[in-house]
């Protein structure tokens, strides 16, 4: 294989991953026109169409998908080999691409990532924050950060935070107007603030009774897809909230919020960093994992 052919295959894999010539060109450090020209030359040499182009996007054809399945493992092995050279350097270097939920970014990464960057000036970190569960293999991420229950079983999952708990809270003023619920069934008689998920469904309130997990569907006056806005409504006394315990601990301690249904709200595994089990972790990722676990 000639050097240009290897470069073109790497470029093709990048275009397929980004679904955009502009984004792929920026990642490769070349112009979009040069990248498009290289892809046309690759298709001509192979005598098969690899990319389906529209005015708004680009995606691999069936033949392109077949080629991707063949070359992705080889490209991953090359990346691992290059990353392994860090063992012979005095400092850890390389690029780490992470996909993280909003909660993970606001709680773990905001606290620990700045210190990691200062301690490892030769490591570049790119974080894509979104609540959609990304496929880290096909989308080119080195790792993801999500709650443990969202991680696929074939991934290596490493805890980077303590167990968490979601609890039911309301203001003293709210409970002056409504008697506190004694069981989860009583929530049917309360005004509850609900979260609208990307699927369009309302998030259920997970409860546990004697080891039996069940979900409660609640209704209320207000629904949103933003946690901060929901918290403001709960703190104003307009309804009960189903919120992370650590987010409202200060409010409970100060008496601004009152917790109810404590016996039904049990801890669950917290945030985990996960990555594919079939690949050796590059040194830069291992260093980041160590920093996040501290």
Secondary structure, DSSP 8 states (H G I E B T S, - for coil): --HHHHHHHHHHHHHHHHT-HHHHHHHHTS-HHHHHHHHHHHHHHHTS--EEE-SS-EEE-HHHHHHHHHHHHHHHHHHHHHHHGGGGSSS--EEEEEEE-HHHIIIIIHHHHHHHHHH-TTEEEEEEE-SS---TTTTT-SEEEEEGGGS-TTEEEEE-S--B-EEEEE-HHHHHHS---SSGGGGGGS-BEEEB-TTSSB--EEEEETTEEEEE----SEEES-HHHHHHHHHTTSSBEEEEHHHHHHHHHTTSSEEE-GGG---B--EEEEEETTS---HHHHHHHHHHH-
